[in-house]
Amino acid sequence: MITIVDYNAGNLRSVQRACAAVGAESVITGDPDAVANATRLIFPGVGAAHSAMATLRSTGLDEALRTAYRRGIPFLGLCLGTQIILQHSEEGDVPCLGLLEGQVVKFQIQNPLLKVPHMGWNAVRVTRSHPVLDGIASGIEFYFVHSYHPAAVPDNLVYGVTDYEYEFPCVLARANLFATQFHPEKSGRYGLKLIENFTKWNP
């Protein structure tokens, strides 16, 4: 059973539908005890880091997520869920969960033809292999919607990058945690392949 974390950051039903499409049962919950004791966890999100962190702190979900990570269960972060696992976000100048080293910064785009938010399909260059990326070739496109992105992440935690005027990390992983800046649940067959890989991954 996959536990999908509900912290008022939207997009939960599309994640649950993607899980169902690959034959995985899931439950959506905002109960900290259920999150802390999950056997497999997806931490999705759409929205702003400062309001999301305020919700996590006020509900106790911040500590529940740290507990789940320390327990070593398979843990998947998506979009805002990926940003919040890092140490700090410029969006609201807020400290985040600190599960991985790194910062979240706003796009600094100079090209007038490129808009922020970064919205649409972009190729992901895989920089190192990982079981959750099995069957996904470097250069496959995934769907992005974001104005902020991971930065200053140690090289050994970066498994994929994409380019939007400049290159930035978009796939991060360490031990039992895997995270993507893009939305696999909105990324067609390869997004579903990534989620299917996650459902079978036993770190």
JOGI-V311240 format. One record per helix or strand of 3 or more residues. SS is the DSSP state (a for helix, b for strand). FROM is the first residue (numbers start at 0). LEN is the number of residues. If there is no record, write none. Layout:
# JOGI-V311240
ss: (SS	SS)
from: (FROM	FROM)
len: (LEN	LEN)
This chain:
# JOGI-V311240
ss: (b	a	b	a	b	a	a	b	a	b	b	a	b	b	a	b	b	b	a	a)
from: (1	11	25	31	39	48	60	73	79	102	117	130	140	147	154	157	166	176	183	187)
len: (4	10	4	5	4	11	10	5	5	4	6	3	6	4	3	6	8	4	3	13)
